[in-house]
């Protein structure tokens, strides 16, 4: 069975962030075994977490999606959430 994530890998088109997010949100186990979706677009005051998940040990996992290559500002964005 071909997953949506596999399709996104080979599609040659301009993707928008929400398409990437939806594909991952629906297939978090493809990132890490036991990773479970909690919520998307979580406003935490200092910003909006794209996807909040928990791992198999119930440790929160923050996922930030970028369609283009991430840079230092992407890292700073995620660190603000911590």
N, CA, C and O atoms as CSV, one atom per row, in Angstrom:
chain,resi,resn,atom,element,x,y,z
A,1,UNK,N,N,0.844,-1.180,0.000
A,1,UNK,CA,C,0.000,0.000,0.000
A,1,UNK,C,C,0.892,1.248,0.000
A,1,UNK,O,O,1.816,1.339,0.809
A,2,UNK,N,N,0.637,2.188,-0.874
A,2,UNK,CA,C,1.387,3.434,-0.964
A,2,UNK,C,C,0.741,4.458,-0.054
A,2,UNK,O,O,-0.461,4.711,-0.140
A,3,UNK,N,N,1.550,5.051,0.822
A,3,UNK,CA,C,1.008,6.066,1.723
A,3,UNK,C,C,1.082,7.433,1.075
A,3,UNK,O,O,1.787,7.635,0.087
A,4,UNK,N,N,0.350,8.354,1.644
A,4,UNK,CA,C,0.359,9.726,1.152
A,4,UNK,C,C,1.749,10.330,1.278
A,4,UNK,O,O,2.147,11.145,0.446
A,5,UNK,N,N,2.502,9.934,2.322
A,5,UNK,CA,C,3.860,10.447,2.496
A,5,UNK,C,C,4.740,10.025,1.337
A,5,UNK,O,O,5.543,10.818,0.847
A,6,UNK,N,N,4.599,8.787,0.895
A,6,UNK,CA,C,5.396,8.312,-0.228
A,6,UNK,C,C,5.037,9.067,-1.505
A,6,UNK,O,O,5.907,9.359,-2.326
A,7,UNK,N,N,3.776,9.374,-1.665
A,7,UNK,CA,C,3.338,10.133,-2.833
A,7,UNK,C,C,3.931,11.532,-2.803
A,7,UNK,O,O,4.378,12.033,-3.835
A,8,UNK,N,N,3.942,12.177,-1.629
A,8,UNK,CA,C,4.502,13.519,-1.517
A,8,UNK,C,C,5.985,13.540,-1.872
A,8,UNK,O,O,6.487,14.551,-2.362
A,9,UNK,N,N,6.688,12.443,-1.632
A,9,UNK,CA,C,8.117,12.384,-1.936
A,9,UNK,C,C,8.375,12.476,-3.433
A,9,UNK,O,O,9.398,13.018,-3.852
A,10,UNK,N,N,7.476,11.962,-4.231
A,10,UNK,CA,C,7.729,11.885,-5.667
A,10,UNK,C,C,6.958,12.897,-6.494
A,10,UNK,O,O,7.231,13.058,-7.684
A,11,UNK,N,N,6.014,13.571,-5.895
A,11,UNK,CA,C,5.231,14.557,-6.636
A,11,UNK,C,C,6.105,15.768,-6.919
A,11,UNK,O,O,6.719,16.335,-6.015
A,12,UNK,N,N,6.151,16.152,-8.181
A,12,UNK,CA,C,6.932,17.327,-8.549
A,12,UNK,C,C,5.983,18.491,-8.792
A,12,UNK,O,O,5.610,18.789,-9.927
A,13,UNK,N,N,5.607,19.134,-7.709
A,13,UNK,CA,C,4.737,20.297,-7.782
A,13,UNK,C,C,5.017,21.160,-6.575
A,13,UNK,O,O,5.692,20.732,-5.638
A,14,UNK,N,N,4.514,22.348,-6.595
A,14,UNK,CA,C,4.672,23.224,-5.447
A,14,UNK,C,C,3.675,22.812,-4.373
A,14,UNK,O,O,2.462,22.846,-4.579
A,15,UNK,N,N,4.207,22.426,-3.238
A,15,UNK,CA,C,3.362,22.051,-2.113
A,15,UNK,C,C,3.198,23.238,-1.184
A,15,UNK,O,O,4.110,24.050,-1.031
A,16,UNK,N,N,2.053,23.332,-0.575
A,16,UNK,CA,C,1.855,24.343,0.458
A,16,UNK,C,C,2.013,23.642,1.806
A,16,UNK,O,O,1.819,22.431,1.915
A,17,UNK,N,N,2.363,24.409,2.816
A,17,UNK,CA,C,2.656,23.842,4.129
A,17,UNK,C,C,1.502,23.007,4.671
A,17,UNK,O,O,1.732,21.968,5.290
A,18,UNK,N,N,0.263,23.444,4.447
A,18,UNK,CA,C,-0.879,22.704,4.999
A,18,UNK,C,C,-0.993,21.313,4.383
A,18,UNK,O,O,-1.454,20.388,5.051
A,19,UNK,N,N,-0.584,21.141,3.117
A,19,UNK,CA,C,-0.597,19.814,2.491
A,19,UNK,C,C,0.437,18.902,3.143
A,19,UNK,O,O,0.168,17.731,3.409
A,20,UNK,N,N,1.616,19.449,3.395
A,20,UNK,CA,C,2.671,18.682,4.057
A,20,UNK,C,C,2.219,18.309,5.460
A,20,UNK,O,O,2.377,17.164,5.884
A,21,UNK,N,N,1.660,19.267,6.177
A,21,UNK,CA,C,1.205,19.018,7.542
A,21,UNK,C,C,0.139,17.934,7.577
A,21,UNK,O,O,0.213,17.017,8.395
A,22,UNK,N,N,-0.829,18.028,6.717
A,22,UNK,CA,C,-1.917,17.039,6.702
A,22,UNK,C,C,-1.369,15.641,6.454
A,22,UNK,O,O,-1.781,14.683,7.109
A,23,UNK,N,N,-0.443,15.523,5.512
A,23,UNK,CA,C,0.130,14.213,5.196
A,23,UNK,C,C,0.859,13.627,6.396
A,23,UNK,O,O,0.713,12.440,6.688
A,24,UNK,N,N,1.639,14.442,7.092
A,24,UNK,CA,C,2.352,13.947,8.266
A,24,UNK,C,C,1.407,13.679,9.429
A,24,UNK,O,O,1.537,12.659,10.106
A,25,UNK,N,N,0.456,14.583,9.672
A,25,UNK,CA,C,-0.484,14.403,10.782
A,25,UNK,C,C,-1.218,13.070,10.681
A,25,UNK,O,O,-1.517,12.435,11.692
A,26,UNK,N,N,-1.501,12.660,9.462
A,26,UNK,CA,C,-2.226,11.412,9.248
A,26,UNK,C,C,-1.308,10.192,9.265
A,26,UNK,O,O,-1.794,9.062,9.226
A,27,UNK,N,N,0.011,10.399,9.321
A,27,UNK,CA,C,0.970,9.289,9.232
A,27,UNK,C,C,2.141,9.460,10.193
A,27,UNK,O,O,3.281,9.183,9.819
A,28,UNK,N,N,1.892,9.904,11.408
A,28,UNK,CA,C,2.981,10.173,12.343
A,28,UNK,C,C,3.817,8.935,12.650
A,28,UNK,O,O,5.001,9.061,12.964
A,29,UNK,N,N,3.236,7.756,12.568
A,29,UNK,CA,C,3.990,6.518,12.802
A,29,UNK,C,C,5.119,6.358,11.786
A,29,UNK,O,O,6.076,5.626,12.040
A,30,UNK,N,N,5.021,7.029,10.644
A,30,UNK,CA,C,6.083,6.965,9.642
A,30,UNK,C,C,7.318,7.738,10.103
A,30,UNK,O,O,8.425,7.477,9.633
A,31,UNK,N,N,7.132,8.686,11.020
A,31,UNK,CA,C,8.251,9.453,11.565
A,31,UNK,C,C,8.911,8.669,12.690
A,31,UNK,O,O,10.134,8.529,12.732
A,32,UNK,N,N,8.091,8.163,13.599
A,32,UNK,CA,C,8.604,7.418,14.756
A,32,UNK,C,C,7.526,6.467,15.249
A,32,UNK,O,O,6.367,6.853,15.395
A,33,UNK,N,N,7.907,5.240,15.502
A,33,UNK,CA,C,6.967,4.265,16.018
A,33,UNK,C,C,6.422,4.739,17.369
A,33,UNK,O,O,7.184,5.147,18.245
A,34,UNK,N,N,5.121,4.681,17.524
A,34,UNK,CA,C,4.487,5.092,18.771
A,34,UNK,C,C,4.141,6.565,18.847
A,34,UNK,O,O,3.537,7.004,19.825
A,35,UNK,N,N,4.513,7.345,17.830
A,35,UNK,CA,C,4.208,8.770,17.828
A,35,UNK,C,C,2.719,8.953,17.544
A,35,UNK,O,O,2.193,8.430,16.561
A,36,UNK,N,N,2.049,9.706,18.422
A,36,UNK,CA,C,0.605,9.878,18.310
A,36,UNK,C,C,0.226,11.352,18.197
A,36,UNK,O,O,0.765,12.206,18.902
A,37,UNK,N,N,-0.690,11.623,17.314
A,37,UNK,CA,C,-1.210,12.965,17.078
A,37,UNK,C,C,-2.028,13.426,18.272
A,37,UNK,O,O,-2.834,12.664,18.805
A,38,UNK,N,N,-1.824,14.682,18.702
A,38,UNK,CA,C,-2.643,15.293,19.749
A,38,UNK,C,C,-3.530,16.368,19.137
A,38,UNK,O,O,-4.755,16.309,19.244
A,39,UNK,N,N,-2.897,17.363,18.487
A,39,UNK,CA,C,-3.664,18.470,17.914
A,39,UNK,C,C,-2.794,19.223,16.924
A,39,UNK,O,O,-1.568,19.129,16.970
A,40,UNK,N,N,-3.419,19.962,16.037
A,40,UNK,CA,C,-2.664,20.813,15.116
A,40,UNK,C,C,-3.074,22.263,15.317
A,40,UNK,O,O,-4.163,22.562,15.806
A,41,UNK,N,N,-2.171,23.155,14.927
A,41,UNK,CA,C,-2.385,24.597,15.047
A,41,UNK,C,C,-2.713,24.977,16.495
A,41,UNK,O,O,-3.758,25.560,16.782
A,42,UNK,N,N,-1.784,24.626,17.398
A,42,UNK,CA,C,-1.963,24.865,18.825
A,42,UNK,C,C,-1.374,26.223,19.183
A,42,UNK,O,O,-0.159,26.409,19.117
A,43,UNK,N,N,-2.228,27.175,19.563
A,43,UNK,CA,C,-1.771,28.508,19.944
A,43,UNK,C,C,-1.283,28.459,21.382
A,43,UNK,O,O,-2.037,28.124,22.296
A,44,UNK,N,N,0.005,28.801,21.574
A,44,UNK,CA,C,0.568,28.761,22.922
A,44,UNK,C,C,1.029,30.140,23.389
A,44,UNK,O,O,1.852,30.241,24.298
A,45,UNK,N,N,0.517,31.181,22.786
A,45,UNK,CA,C,0.839,32.543,23.214
A,45,UNK,C,C,2.046,33.128,22.499
A,45,UNK,O,O,1.969,34.237,21.971
A,46,UNK,N,N,3.163,32.403,22.473
A,46,UNK,CA,C,4.362,32.904,21.791
A,46,UNK,C,C,4.401,32.467,20.328
A,46,UNK,O,O,5.322,32.825,19.593
A,47,UNK,N,N,3.425,31.711,19.918
A,47,UNK,CA,C,3.360,31.233,18.543
A,47,UNK,C,C,2.345,30.114,18.416
A,47,UNK,O,O,1.613,29.805,19.356
A,48,UNK,N,N,2.313,29.515,17.239
A,48,UNK,CA,C,1.378,28.435,16.959
A,48,UNK,C,C,2.174,27.196,16.566
A,48,UNK,O,O,2.907,27.203,15.577
A,49,UNK,N,N,2.023,26.133,17.353
A,49,UNK,CA,C,2.669,24.862,17.036
A,49,UNK,C,C,1.906,24.224,15.887
A,49,UNK,O,O,0.686,24.077,15.952
A,50,UNK,N,N,2.626,23.844,14.831
A,50,UNK,CA,C,1.953,23.219,13.685
A,50,UNK,C,C,1.290,21.907,14.103
A,50,UNK,O,O,0.095,21.715,13.879
A,51,UNK,N,N,2.061,21.011,14.706
A,51,UNK,CA,C,1.510,19.744,15.185
A,51,UNK,C,C,2.082,19.434,16.555
A,51,UNK,O,O,3.291,19.507,16.772
A,52,UNK,N,N,1.197,19.087,17.474
A,52,UNK,CA,C,1.600,18.608,18.783
A,52,UNK,C,C,1.294,17.122,18.821
A,52,UNK,O,O,0.180,16.695,18.518
A,53,UNK,N,N,2.298,16.341,19.198
A,53,UNK,CA,C,2.154,14.893,19.291
A,53,UNK,C,C,2.769,14.441,20.605
A,53,UNK,O,O,3.371,15.239,21.324
A,54,UNK,N,N,2.619,13.164,20.915
A,54,UNK,CA,C,3.305,12.562,22.055
A,54,UNK,C,C,3.955,11.276,21.570
A,54,UNK,O,O,3.425,10.575,20.708
A,55,UNK,N,N,5.130,10.981,22.151
A,55,UNK,CA,C,5.803,9.744,21.763
A,55,UNK,C,C,5.297,8.591,22.621
A,55,UNK,O,O,4.384,8.770,23.427
A,56,UNK,N,N,5.877,7.424,22.454
A,56,UNK,CA,C,5.397,6.228,23.162
A,56,UNK,C,C,5.534,6.341,24.677
A,56,UNK,O,O,4.902,5.584,25.413
A,57,UNK,N,N,6.369,7.297,25.156
A,57,UNK,CA,C,6.538,7.529,26.584
A,57,UNK,C,C,5.722,8.726,27.075
A,57,UNK,O,O,5.919,9.212,28.189
A,58,UNK,N,N,4.802,9.192,26.222
A,58,UNK,CA,C,3.948,10.351,26.509
A,58,UNK,C,C,4.728,11.648,26.685
A,58,UNK,O,O,4.287,12.553,27.391
A,59,UNK,N,N,5.891,11.734,26.039
A,59,UNK,CA,C,6.682,12.964,26.023
A,59,UNK,C,C,6.170,13.825,24.866
A,59,UNK,O,O,6.050,13.341,23.740
A,60,UNK,N,N,5.868,15.101,25.138
A,60,UNK,CA,C,5.379,15.964,24.065
A,60,UNK,C,C,6.414,16.120,22.941
A,60,UNK,O,O,7.615,16.225,23.186
A,61,UNK,N,N,5.909,16.132,21.710
A,61,UNK,CA,C,6.743,16.324,20.528
A,61,UNK,C,C,6.138,17.466,19.726
A,61,UNK,O,O,4.967,17.427,19.349
A,62,UNK,N,N,6.960,18.487,19.470
A,62,UNK,CA,C,6.528,19.635,18.680
A,62,UNK,C,C,7.053,19.462,17.268
A,62,UNK,O,O,8.248,19.252,17.062
A,63,UNK,N,N,6.163,19.551,16.304
A,63,UNK,CA,C,6.552,19.413,14.900
A,63,UNK,C,C,6.220,20.714,14.180
A,63,UNK,O,O,5.083,21.185,14.209
A,64,UNK,N,N,7.224,21.281,13.537
A,64,UNK,CA,C,7.071,22.516,12.767
A,64,UNK,C,C,7.365,22.174,11.309
A,64,UNK,O,O,8.420,21.621,10.998
A,65,UNK,N,N,6.449,22.499,10.433
A,65,UNK,CA,C,6.600,22.155,9.014
A,65,UNK,C,C,7.114,23.342,8.222
A,65,UNK,O,O,6.718,24.484,8.457
A,66,UNK,N,N,7.993,23.057,7.289
A,66,UNK,CA,C,8.500,24.047,6.347
A,66,UNK,C,C,8.513,23.414,4.966
A,66,UNK,O,O,9.041,22.316,4.789
A,67,UNK,N,N,7.948,24.086,4.007
A,67,UNK,CA,C,7.971,23.572,2.644
A,67,UNK,C,C,9.357,23.794,2.040
A,67,UNK,O,O,9.878,22.942,1.320
A,68,UNK,N,N,9.935,24.930,2.339
A,68,UNK,CA,C,11.275,25.223,1.860
A,68,UNK,C,C,12.293,24.763,2.891
A,68,UNK,O,O,11.922,24.311,3.974
A,69,UNK,N,N,13.548,24.873,2.566
A,69,UNK,CA,C,14.616,24.479,3.480
A,69,UNK,C,C,14.541,25.309,4.761
A,69,UNK,O,O,14.410,26.532,4.721
A,70,UNK,N,N,14.629,24.617,5.894
A,70,UNK,CA,C,14.606,25.311,7.181
A,70,UNK,C,C,15.934,26.036,7.388
A,70,UNK,O,O,16.979,25.607,6.899
A,71,UNK,N,N,15.868,27.133,8.117
A,71,UNK,CA,C,17.077,27.907,8.408
A,71,UNK,C,C,17.177,28.143,9.908
A,71,UNK,O,O,16.403,27.571,10.676
A,72,UNK,N,N,18.103,28.962,10.327
A,72,UNK,CA,C,18.313,29.239,11.751
A,72,UNK,C,C,17.055,29.826,12.398
A,72,UNK,O,O,16.786,29.574,13.572
A,73,UNK,N,N,16.297,30.596,11.647
A,73,UNK,CA,C,15.077,31.194,12.182
A,73,UNK,C,C,14.015,30.129,12.458
A,73,UNK,O,O,13.193,30.289,13.361
A,74,UNK,N,N,14.030,29.057,11.690
A,74,UNK,CA,C,13.114,27.943,11.945
A,74,UNK,C,C,13.440,27.290,13.278
A,74,UNK,O,O,12.538,26.949,14.043
A,75,UNK,N,N,14.711,27.116,13.556
A,75,UNK,CA,C,15.145,26.542,14.830
A,75,UNK,C,C,14.760,27.457,15.992
A,75,UNK,O,O,14.263,26.990,17.017
A,76,UNK,N,N,14.989,28.743,15.831
A,76,UNK,CA,C,14.627,29.708,16.873
A,76,UNK,C,C,13.117,29.663,17.112
A,76,UNK,O,O,12.673,29.742,18.257
A,77,UNK,N,N,12.335,29.540,16.059
A,77,UNK,CA,C,10.874,29.467,16.183
A,77,UNK,C,C,10.479,28.294,17.071
A,77,UNK,O,O,9.664,28.451,17.979
A,78,UNK,N,N,11.048,27.124,16.817
A,78,UNK,CA,C,10.708,25.942,17.610
A,78,UNK,C,C,11.196,26.075,19.043
A,78,UNK,O,O,10.497,25.665,19.969
A,79,UNK,N,N,12.377,26.639,19.242
A,79,UNK,CA,C,12.921,26.804,20.595
A,79,UNK,C,C,12.059,27.738,21.439
A,79,UNK,O,O,12.001,27.587,22.659
A,80,UNK,N,N,11.389,28.698,20.808
A,80,UNK,CA,C,10.479,29.585,21.549
A,80,UNK,C,C,9.344,28.796,22.179
A,80,UNK,O,O,8.839,29.171,23.237
A,81,UNK,N,N,8.941,27.710,21.540
A,81,UNK,CA,C,7.836,26.899,22.028
A,81,UNK,C,C,8.225,26.073,23.235
A,81,UNK,O,O,7.366,25.666,24.017
A,82,UNK,N,N,9.507,25.823,23.393
A,82,UNK,CA,C,9.982,24.989,24.491
A,82,UNK,C,C,10.038,25.793,25.751
A,82,UNK,O,O,10.416,25.272,26.800
